[in-house]
Amino acid sequence: MIMARPESPDAFDVRFEHHAEVLTVRLQGSLDAAAGAWVDAGLRDALVVGPSPVRRVDIELDQVASHTEEGLAALLRCRDLVADVPDGLRYRATSTAGRIVLLATCRTDDALM
C-alpha cells in the first residue's frame, strides 16, 4: 500500500509504503520545516489508519537533497511518534546525501541534550 498526500510541498515528496508489518517512509527533496510538519502528520495518519499493525518504521533518507534544522527536528520527533511500535524506528541511508542527513540528525540530537 502506498499513501501520499497531494498537499506535499513543491520541493519535497514523501511516500508511505506499508508491507506486512513494516511501514517504510521514503523522503525525497528538500527537508525543511514545512516538509517536516508534513512528515509528522503523514506518519501519525499511517500509524493510526494503516491496514495492519506496524511492528517497525523505516525512514529512507537517500533521496533527501537538502535539509534545515527544522527538518532535522522533524526526524527526531518521529522517534517519539513510534515509541509504541514494537521494533521501533530505523533510519536507512546508503547514499552519501542520506548519510549526511543521518549524521546531521545525530548532531542535532546531541545539541538538544
Buried (B, 14 or more C-beta within 10 A) or exposed (E): EEBEEEEBBEBBBBBBBBEEBBBBBBBBBBBBBBBBBBBBEBBEEBBEEBEEEBEBBBBBBBBBEBBBEBBBBBBBBBBEBBEEBEEEBEBBBEBEBBBBBBEBBEEBBEEEE
